[in-house]
Amino acid sequence: MTTYKQLFGKYVKNYSSDPTNDAEGQVWYNTTSGTFKSVVAGAAWSSGSPLGTARYALAKGTTGSQSSALAALGRLPSSSQTGITEEYNGSGWETGGTANTARYGSGGFGTVTAFVAAGGTPPIQQTVEEYNGSTWTTGTSFPTTARSYLAGFGTESAGAITGGATTTPVDTTFATTDEYNGSSWTAGGNLNTGGSRVATTGTQTAGIAATRAILPFNTASGAAEQYDGTSWTTVTSVNTARYNAAGFGTQTSMIVCGGTPSPTATENWNGSTWTNTAALGTGRNAHSAGGNSGSAGLVFGGNPPGIANTEEYNFASTIITAAAWASGGNLNTARANLAGAGTQTAGLAYGGSVPGGATPAASESYNGTSWTNTPNMNTGRYTYSGCGTQTAAVTTGGSPSPTATELWNGTSWTSNPTGLNTGRFNMAIFGTQTAAIGAGGYGPSTATESWNGSSWTTVPATLNTARYSVRGTGTQTAGLIFGGTPSPAGTLTEEYNGSIWTAGGALNTATNGIGTSGTQTAALGFGGYAPTATGVSQSYDGTSWATSPTMSTGRGDMASATSGTQTSALAAGGYTTIRVATTEEFTGETTAANVKTITTS
């Protein structure tokens, strides 16, 4: 009898707990549970960061990869067309250039830095634009009939559009295929089954089109065809007929998902047969997709109007737990305009305002589960700032004591003999108890002061833009501030290197009163007012901001764990339409081996 050692070149290992680095198919014996186990591959969808602008009927066709995709054009929930472009970096969406012609129902193909959008409506058109990663340029219109709800596949220099529909003079769907070489269009082979709202992927010489709407108008079809650069060949139809689905992958390894009338259905094509696989978490149609592999892709946007969320598909031996906000223990005192310090599992929240206009001096500490009252501050105040850890924090400014500074040592608050040189509130402060920077504040102000653990010193460097309701994160020599008011401060980021302030990337959503966590090159901003309380989260990589998962409770002027990280953040209290005690914890995406117990059944 062949042994496991002969098959795999290894003996079955004994472990008291499951290992995290064994390869797919490797078997071991867990001595604690008394079972044999292995790592297996499986298909699953997981949540990704949402689009900055919810929309549907985006430029249709696979773009780039799972970690580099483009969301272009589309139809807003208000039903108006848009030229908005967003770029996906694998964790969130960044704002890109706006197209010259706003429209929806276009066909699209290419990558984030070399993309083509063709056709669309309104009006139904032949317009073509090319995107270079930052700006759109009008290209050569395709020569065949103007149409919308067509689909694309291939690259910018070797791509194609196919199918589509028009309503003049009567409802008509098309079998037409047009090929593009980067500058001009030529006629390609016609689809065997003409239709619109097709799911496509692949290359100009190895493409695939599956599902579509056919006449009578909007009749769902499961037809599938492969393209060799000259002609289309009919292959096995999908199991569930539909239209307005999305597709990604290759000609021989494609995923088709969503659509009407089966908005969560997902099928896998292996080159000969279709197999039902993991269903979408959010049912949708008229969405778009990215991915050049049948084992890793993403979908985004869609109908019904208002879908912004993104989902990632993976067939892998790992389980992906998406980044998300989760509920934590409530503060003992509901309040807003408070300050915070510490980390997600060792946080601190203090001061603020409560209903009736009172300014409590209350201080609370968090252990990752619940809040405990600690000794009060010496001076109750609100709209002030703080930073540091749960056992070593500094706070300053605020109303009604705009220069007061207090220190926390984990046991008690001590008033510092000297305070801010320029009294203010709603300023940004970041750093540690012994080395911090305070900047901005009500006025609005551009003033910057440096803290050495005992006194504040006004530094020559001033902010480029005066603002208040601004927040910051980082260290005394590598920090940043972002958001604030008045306009245009809401989108502006400034970085500090210990001596000067320089402009950073703009926030995707203009915000003030935002929560913060992380460093200058890996920051997270969440909540705030835009202009009303929002749960929008945005992440910064040192250059640009991208969307992150949205908070469950939109709010501004909350306490945040200023010593937290981009992947481990804390938000407590704040203002929605009332002052709240709600706490939320953010955890970044994690992966783990897909371990299964081996049984004889």
matplotlib code that plots the C-alpha trace (Angstrom):
import matplotlib.pyplot as plt

x = [0.0, 1.3, 2.0, 1.5, 5.4, 5.8, 3.1, 4.3, 7.8, 6.9, 5.6, 2.3, 3.4, 2.0, 1.0, -0.8, -2.3, -2.9, 0.1, -0.3, 2.2, 1.5, 0.8, -2.5, -2.9, -0.4, -1.9, -1.1, -2.4, -3.7, -2.9, -5.2, -8.4, -7.3, -8.1, -6.3, -6.4, -5.4, -5.4, -7.8, -8.7, -12.2, -14.1, -15.4, -16.4, -15.3, -16.2, -13.8, -13.7, -16.7, -16.6, -16.4, -19.4, -22.2, -23.3, -24.3, -24.0, -20.2, -18.0, -18.5, -15.6, -12.8, -10.1, -6.7, -6.4, -7.9, -5.3, -5.5, -8.9, -10.8, -14.3, -15.2, -18.3, -21.8, -25.2, -25.8, -28.7, -30.3, -30.3, -28.0, -24.8, -21.3, -17.7, -16.2, -13.3, -11.9, -8.8, -8.6, -5.2, -6.1, -7.5, -9.4, -10.6, -8.6, -10.1, -8.9, -9.5, -13.0, -14.0, -14.7, -18.1, -20.3, -22.3, -23.3, -23.7, -20.2, -18.0, -14.5, -11.2, -7.6, -5.8, -5.8, -3.1, -4.3, -8.1, -10.6, -14.3, -16.5, -20.1, -22.8, -25.8, -27.3, -27.5, -26.6, -23.2, -20.0, -17.7, -14.4, -12.1, -8.7, -7.4, -3.7, -4.0, -4.7, -6.5, -9.0, -8.3, -10.9, -10.0, -11.3, -15.0, -15.9, -17.3, -20.3, -23.8, -23.8, -25.0, -25.0, -24.9, -22.0, -19.1, -15.3, -12.3, -8.6, -6.0, -5.8, -3.7, -5.5, -9.0, -12.6, -16.2, -19.2, -22.9, -25.0, -28.4, -30.1, -33.7, -33.8, -35.7, -36.9, -35.4, -32.5, -29.7, -26.5, -24.1, -21.4, -17.8, -15.3, -11.5, -9.2, -5.4, -4.7, -5.5, -8.1, -11.0, -11.7, -14.6, -14.5, -16.6, -20.3, -21.6, -23.7, -26.3, -26.6, -27.5, -26.7, -25.5, -23.0, -20.4, -17.0, -13.3, -10.1, -8.0, -8.7, -7.6, -8.9, -12.1, -15.3, -18.8, -21.4, -25.0, -26.9, -30.2, -31.8, -35.0, -37.8, -35.9, -34.4, -35.1, -32.4, -30.0, -27.3, -25.5, -21.7, -19.2, -15.5, -13.6, -10.3, -9.7, -11.7, -14.9, -17.1, -17.8, -20.7, -19.8, -21.9, -24.4, -24.3, -26.5, -28.6, -29.8, -29.4, -28.2, -26.4, -24.0, -20.3, -17.3, -13.6, -10.7, -9.7, -11.2, -10.7, -11.1, -14.0, -16.2, -19.7, -21.7, -24.8, -27.3, -31.0, -32.9, -30.3, -28.4, -26.2, -25.6, -21.9, -20.6, -17.1, -16.1, -13.1, -13.0, -15.7, -18.3, -20.0, -20.1, -22.1, -19.8, -19.9, -22.8, -22.2, -22.8, -24.7, -27.1, -26.6, -26.8, -25.4, -22.1, -18.6, -15.6, -11.8, -9.5, -7.4, -7.7, -10.6, -9.3, -9.0, -11.2, -13.6, -16.9, -18.1, -21.1, -24.4, -28.2, -30.5, -29.2, -26.9, -24.7, -21.1, -19.7, -17.0, -16.6, -13.4, -13.5, -10.8, -10.3, -7.5, -6.3, -6.7, -9.7, -9.9, -11.6, -12.4, -11.4, -14.4, -15.7, -17.2, -19.1, -17.2, -18.3, -20.2, -18.7, -20.2, -21.0, -22.4, -20.7, -19.1, -16.2, -14.0, -10.4, -8.7, -5.4, -4.0, -4.7, -7.7, -7.1, -5.8, -7.6, -8.4, -11.3, -11.8, -13.7, -16.3, -19.8, -23.1, -26.7, -27.5, -24.2, -22.2, -18.5, -17.7, -14.2, -14.9, -12.1, -12.5, -10.1, -10.8, -9.4, -10.6, -14.0, -15.4, -14.8, -13.9, -14.2, -10.9, -10.1, -11.5, -9.5, -8.8, -10.6, -13.7, -13.7, -14.6, -13.4, -9.9, -7.1, -4.9, -2.4, -0.3, -1.0, -3.4, -0.8, 1.0, -1.2, -1.2, -4.2, -4.5, -6.7, -10.5, -13.3, -13.7, -9.9, -8.1, -4.5, -4.8, -2.6, -2.9, -0.8, -2.1, 0.2, -2.2, -3.4, -4.2, -4.3, -1.9, -2.3, 0.9, 2.2, 2.5, -0.1, -0.4, 1.1, -1.9, -5.2, -7.5, -9.8, -10.6, -6.9, -4.9, -2.4, -0.2, 2.8, 3.6, 3.3, 6.8, 7.1, 4.0, 2.9, -0.2, -1.5, -4.5, -7.5, -10.4, -9.8, -9.1, -5.4, -2.2, -0.1, 2.1, 3.5, 5.9, 5.6, 8.7, 6.9, 6.9, 6.2, 4.9, 7.1, 5.8, 7.7, 8.3, 6.6, 2.9, 0.2, -0.3, -4.1, -5.7, -8.3, -10.1, -12.0, -8.8, -7.2, -3.8, -1.7, 2.0, 5.0, 6.7, 9.0, 6.7, 3.1, 0.2, -3.1, -6.2, -9.7, -11.1, -13.1, -13.7, -13.5, -11.3, -9.7, -12.1, -10.1, -6.6, -3.7, -0.5, 2.6, 5.1, 8.8, 9.9, 10.5, 8.1, 4.6, 4.1, 1.0, -0.1, -2.8, -6.3, -9.0, -11.7, -14.4, -14.2, -14.6, -14.1, -14.2, -12.7, -11.3, -7.6, -5.2, -1.8, 1.3, 2.3, 2.6, -0.1, -3.0, -6.7, -9.3, -12.9, -16.3, -16.6, -19.0, -19.4, -21.3, -23.6, -22.3, -20.8, -19.3, -17.0, -13.4, -10.3, -6.8, -3.5, -0.4, 1.9, 0.8, -2.9, -6.1, -8.4, -11.7, -11.9, -14.8, -17.6, -18.4, -21.7, -22.5, -21.7, -20.5, -18.1, -16.1, -15.4, -12.5, -10.0, -7.0, -4.3, -1.6, -3.5, -2.5, -4.1, -5.4, -6.3, -8.3, -10.8, -13.7, -15.8, -18.6, -19.2, -22.2, -24.7, -27.7, -27.3, -24.3, -23.6, -21.7, -21.2, -17.7, -16.5, -13.2, -11.6, -9.6, -7.8, -8.0, -6.6, -5.9, -5.7, -5.2, -8.4, -8.0, -10.4, -10.8, -10.4, -13.3, -14.2, -17.7]
y = [0.0, 3.5, 5.5, 9.3, 9.6, 8.0, 10.3, 13.6, 13.0, 13.8, 12.0, 13.1, 15.6, 15.9, 19.3, 20.4, 23.3, 23.9, 25.3, 28.5, 27.8, 24.3, 24.1, 23.1, 19.3, 18.9, 16.6, 16.7, 15.2, 17.6, 15.9, 18.3, 17.5, 14.0, 14.5, 14.6, 17.9, 19.5, 22.8, 22.9, 25.5, 27.0, 29.8, 32.8, 36.4, 38.9, 42.6, 45.3, 49.0, 50.8, 53.2, 56.8, 57.4, 54.9, 54.2, 51.6, 51.0, 51.8, 51.2, 47.5, 45.1, 43.6, 46.1, 45.3, 42.9, 42.3, 44.7, 47.3, 48.0, 51.0, 52.2, 54.7, 56.7, 55.4, 56.4, 57.9, 57.0, 60.3, 58.7, 61.4, 60.3, 60.9, 61.0, 60.2, 57.8, 55.8, 53.6, 50.5, 49.7, 46.4, 47.9, 51.0, 53.4, 56.6, 59.5, 59.7, 62.1, 62.9, 62.0, 64.7, 63.2, 62.0, 58.9, 55.4, 52.1, 52.3, 49.4, 49.5, 47.6, 48.0, 48.8, 51.5, 53.4, 52.6, 52.3, 52.9, 53.7, 53.6, 54.4, 54.9, 57.2, 59.8, 60.5, 57.1, 57.8, 56.6, 58.7, 57.1, 58.3, 57.0, 57.2, 57.3, 57.0, 60.6, 62.3, 61.4, 62.3, 62.0, 59.3, 58.1, 57.3, 53.7, 53.6, 51.3, 52.2, 54.4, 52.2, 51.8, 48.9, 47.3, 45.5, 45.4, 43.1, 43.3, 46.0, 49.6, 48.7, 45.5, 45.6, 45.1, 46.1, 43.9, 43.8, 46.8, 48.4, 51.4, 52.8, 54.7, 54.3, 51.2, 49.0, 47.1, 44.9, 44.3, 41.4, 43.9, 43.6, 46.4, 46.0, 48.8, 49.0, 52.0, 54.6, 53.2, 50.8, 47.8, 45.5, 42.2, 39.1, 39.3, 37.5, 34.5, 35.7, 39.4, 41.2, 43.9, 44.0, 41.2, 39.9, 39.8, 39.2, 38.0, 39.4, 40.6, 37.2, 35.1, 36.7, 35.4, 36.8, 35.2, 36.0, 38.9, 40.7, 39.7, 40.6, 40.9, 43.6, 42.5, 38.8, 37.0, 34.7, 32.3, 32.2, 32.0, 32.5, 32.6, 34.9, 34.2, 37.6, 36.8, 35.0, 33.9, 30.3, 29.2, 27.2, 25.8, 28.3, 29.3, 27.5, 30.5, 32.8, 36.5, 39.9, 42.8, 40.3, 41.0, 38.8, 38.6, 36.1, 34.6, 32.8, 29.4, 30.5, 33.0, 34.0, 35.4, 36.9, 38.8, 40.1, 40.0, 38.0, 36.2, 39.0, 36.8, 33.8, 33.1, 30.6, 29.4, 28.5, 26.1, 26.1, 23.5, 23.6, 26.1, 25.3, 27.1, 28.6, 30.9, 33.5, 37.2, 38.7, 41.7, 41.0, 43.4, 44.0, 46.6, 46.4, 46.1, 43.9, 43.7, 40.8, 38.9, 35.5, 33.2, 32.7, 36.3, 39.3, 41.9, 43.5, 47.0, 49.3, 48.2, 48.4, 48.9, 52.5, 53.3, 50.2, 51.4, 48.3, 46.2, 42.4, 40.4, 36.8, 34.3, 30.6, 29.9, 27.9, 30.9, 32.4, 36.2, 38.1, 41.5, 44.8, 46.0, 48.1, 46.2, 47.3, 47.7, 48.5, 51.8, 54.8, 55.3, 58.9, 59.8, 62.9, 64.6, 67.1, 64.8, 63.8, 60.4, 58.6, 55.1, 52.1, 49.9, 47.6, 50.2, 53.5, 56.7, 59.1, 62.4, 65.6, 66.7, 68.1, 66.5, 67.5, 70.8, 72.3, 71.0, 70.3, 67.2, 66.5, 62.7, 60.4, 56.7, 53.9, 51.1, 47.5, 46.4, 45.3, 47.8, 51.4, 52.1, 55.5, 56.9, 60.1, 63.3, 66.0, 69.1, 71.3, 70.2, 71.3, 70.4, 70.9, 70.3, 67.9, 65.2, 62.4, 59.8, 56.4, 55.1, 55.7, 58.8, 61.3, 65.1, 67.3, 71.0, 73.8, 73.7, 75.7, 77.4, 77.1, 77.6, 77.5, 74.9, 71.8, 68.7, 65.5, 62.0, 59.4, 56.4, 57.3, 61.0, 64.3, 67.1, 70.7, 71.9, 75.3, 76.6, 76.2, 77.0, 80.3, 80.9, 79.8, 77.9, 75.0, 72.4, 72.1, 69.1, 67.5, 64.4, 62.7, 61.6, 63.0, 64.3, 65.2, 66.5, 69.0, 71.2, 73.0, 75.0, 75.6, 78.0, 81.4, 79.8, 79.5, 78.5, 78.6, 75.6, 74.8, 72.1, 70.4, 69.0, 67.4, 70.6, 73.6, 74.7, 76.6, 78.5, 77.3, 79.3, 76.7, 77.6, 75.6, 76.4, 76.6, 78.1, 75.7, 74.4, 71.1, 69.6, 66.3, 64.8, 61.7, 60.6, 61.8, 65.2, 64.8, 62.8, 63.8, 64.9, 66.8, 66.5, 67.8, 70.7, 73.9, 76.4, 75.4, 74.3, 72.8, 69.8, 67.9, 69.2, 67.2, 68.6, 66.7, 67.8, 66.7, 68.4, 71.8, 72.6, 71.8, 70.5, 69.5, 65.9, 64.0, 65.3, 63.4, 61.8, 63.2, 66.7, 66.2, 68.0, 66.7, 63.4, 60.5, 59.5, 56.6, 55.6, 57.2, 59.7, 57.0, 54.7, 56.7, 56.1, 58.9, 58.1, 59.7, 63.5, 65.9, 65.9, 68.2, 66.1, 63.2, 60.5, 57.0, 57.3, 56.0, 56.8, 55.4, 57.2, 55.6, 58.7, 59.9, 59.5, 58.7, 55.7, 54.5, 52.1, 50.2, 52.5, 52.9, 51.5, 54.8, 58.0, 60.6, 63.5, 65.0, 61.6, 60.3, 58.2, 56.1, 58.4, 55.8, 53.2, 52.0, 52.0, 48.5, 48.8, 51.9, 52.9, 55.5, 56.4, 58.8, 61.7, 63.5, 62.0, 64.1, 63.6, 62.9, 59.1, 56.6, 54.2, 52.6, 51.0, 49.1, 48.8, 45.8, 45.5, 42.5, 39.3, 35.9, 32.4, 28.9, 27.2, 24.2, 21.3, 18.2, 14.9, 12.5, 9.1, 10.3]
z = [0.0, -0.9, 2.2, 2.7, 3.0, -0.5, -2.0, -0.5, 0.6, 4.2, 7.3, 8.9, 11.6, 15.1, 16.4, 19.6, 17.6, 13.9, 12.1, 10.0, 7.2, 5.9, 2.1, 0.5, 0.8, 3.7, 6.4, 10.1, 13.3, 16.0, 19.3, 21.2, 19.2, 18.3, 14.6, 11.3, 9.5, 6.2, 4.3, 1.4, -1.3, -1.6, -3.2, -1.2, -1.5, 1.1, 1.6, 0.3, 0.8, -0.9, -3.9, -2.9, -5.3, -5.4, -9.0, -11.6, -15.3, -15.1, -18.1, -18.7, -19.1, -17.0, -16.0, -14.6, -11.7, -8.2, -6.7, -9.5, -11.1, -12.5, -11.8, -14.6, -15.5, -14.6, -13.5, -10.0, -7.7, -8.9, -12.4, -13.8, -15.6, -14.3, -15.5, -12.1, -12.1, -9.1, -8.9, -6.7, -5.1, -3.5, -0.3, -1.2, -3.9, -4.8, -6.7, -10.4, -13.2, -14.4, -18.0, -20.5, -21.4, -18.5, -19.5, -18.5, -20.3, -21.9, -22.9, -21.3, -21.5, -20.4, -17.1, -14.5, -16.5, -20.0, -20.3, -23.1, -22.6, -25.7, -26.4, -23.8, -23.1, -23.0, -25.8, -27.3, -28.8, -30.4, -28.2, -27.2, -24.4, -23.2, -19.6, -18.7, -15.0, -14.3, -17.2, -20.0, -23.6, -26.5, -28.9, -32.3, -32.2, -33.3, -36.8, -36.4, -35.0, -31.8, -29.0, -25.2, -22.8, -24.7, -23.2, -23.7, -23.3, -24.0, -23.6, -24.7, -27.8, -28.5, -27.3, -28.5, -27.8, -28.5, -28.3, -27.2, -27.7, -29.1, -28.8, -32.1, -34.2, -32.3, -29.6, -31.2, -29.8, -31.7, -32.5, -33.7, -32.6, -33.1, -32.6, -31.4, -31.9, -29.8, -32.5, -34.9, -35.1, -37.5, -37.9, -36.0, -36.2, -35.1, -32.1, -32.9, -30.4, -30.5, -27.2, -24.7, -21.1, -21.7, -19.3, -21.0, -20.2, -21.9, -24.7, -28.2, -29.6, -26.7, -25.4, -23.9, -23.7, -21.5, -20.6, -22.3, -22.8, -26.2, -28.0, -27.0, -25.1, -21.8, -22.2, -20.2, -22.1, -20.8, -24.2, -24.0, -26.9, -27.3, -29.6, -31.4, -32.9, -36.0, -35.2, -32.3, -31.4, -29.3, -26.2, -23.3, -21.9, -18.3, -15.9, -15.0, -17.8, -17.0, -18.2, -16.5, -14.9, -14.6, -15.5, -14.9, -15.6, -18.9, -21.8, -20.1, -16.5, -16.1, -13.2, -14.1, -11.1, -10.3, -12.9, -13.5, -12.5, -10.3, -8.5, -6.2, -8.5, -9.3, -11.9, -12.8, -16.3, -16.7, -20.5, -21.1, -18.3, -15.9, -12.2, -9.6, -6.9, -3.9, -4.1, -3.9, -0.5, -2.0, -4.8, -7.7, -11.4, -13.8, -11.8, -13.1, -12.4, -12.3, -12.5, -15.0, -13.2, -12.6, -9.0, -7.9, -8.9, -7.6, -8.4, -7.5, -7.7, -9.2, -9.1, -7.2, -7.1, -4.3, -4.2, -3.3, -1.7, -3.2, -3.0, -3.7, -5.0, -4.1, -4.8, -2.4, 0.5, 2.8, 4.5, 4.1, 6.9, 5.5, 7.2, 9.2, 12.1, 15.0, 18.1, 21.4, 24.9, 25.4, 27.3, 30.8, 29.8, 26.4, 25.1, 22.1, 21.5, 23.7, 23.3, 23.3, 23.5, 23.6, 21.4, 20.6, 23.6, 25.9, 25.2, 27.1, 26.6, 28.6, 28.8, 26.2, 26.2, 27.4, 26.8, 28.4, 27.6, 30.6, 30.2, 32.2, 33.5, 33.3, 32.2, 31.2, 30.2, 27.8, 28.0, 24.6, 26.0, 28.4, 29.8, 33.4, 35.1, 36.1, 38.1, 36.6, 34.8, 36.8, 34.3, 32.5, 28.8, 25.3, 21.7, 22.8, 21.8, 23.2, 22.4, 24.0, 25.6, 28.2, 30.9, 29.5, 27.8, 27.3, 26.5, 25.8, 24.6, 24.5, 25.9, 28.3, 29.1, 25.7, 27.0, 29.8, 29.5, 31.6, 31.9, 32.7, 34.3, 34.3, 37.8, 38.0, 36.0, 36.7, 35.5, 33.8, 35.1, 31.5, 28.7, 25.1, 23.9, 21.7, 23.3, 20.9, 20.5, 17.9, 16.9, 15.9, 18.2, 17.6, 19.1, 22.6, 26.2, 25.9, 22.2, 20.5, 17.9, 18.0, 14.9, 13.6, 15.7, 15.9, 14.3, 11.9, 12.8, 11.1, 14.3, 15.2, 18.6, 19.8, 23.2, 25.0, 28.0, 30.1, 27.9, 24.5, 22.0, 19.0, 15.9, 12.8, 10.6, 10.1, 8.3, 4.6, 5.2, 8.3, 9.7, 12.8, 13.5, 12.1, 13.3, 13.1, 13.7, 13.7, 15.5, 16.3, 13.3, 11.0, 11.3, 9.3, 9.7, 7.5, 7.0, 8.9, 8.1, 6.5, 2.9, 1.2, 4.3, 4.3, 1.7, 2.4, 4.0, 5.3, 6.3, 9.0, 9.0, 12.2, 10.5, 7.7, 6.5, 2.9, 1.0, 1.0, -1.0, -0.9, 1.0, -1.2, 1.0, 2.5, 6.3, 9.6, 13.2, 12.0, 14.0, 13.5, 13.9, 12.5, 11.2, 8.5, 5.9, 7.1, 8.5, 9.0, 9.1, 10.0, 10.6, 10.9, 9.2, 5.4, 6.1, 8.4, 10.5, 8.4, 8.9, 5.8, 6.5, 4.4, 4.5, 3.6, 2.3, 2.5, -1.0, -1.5, 0.3, -0.5, 0.8, 3.7, 5.3, 6.6, 10.3, 11.6, 13.3, 11.4, 13.8, 14.4, 17.2, 18.8, 20.9, 19.0, 20.0, 18.8, 19.3, 17.3, 13.8, 10.4, 10.9, 14.6, 15.5, 18.1, 18.0, 21.1, 21.7, 19.4, 17.8, 15.3, 15.8, 19.5, 21.8, 21.9, 24.0, 21.1, 20.7, 17.5, 16.8, 13.4, 12.4, 9.1, 6.7, 8.0, 6.4, 7.8, 6.5, 5.5, 7.8, 7.6, 9.7, 7.8, 8.3, 6.9, 5.9]

ax = plt.figure().add_subplot(projection="3d")
ax.plot(x, y, z, "-o")
ax.set_aspect("equal")
plt.show()
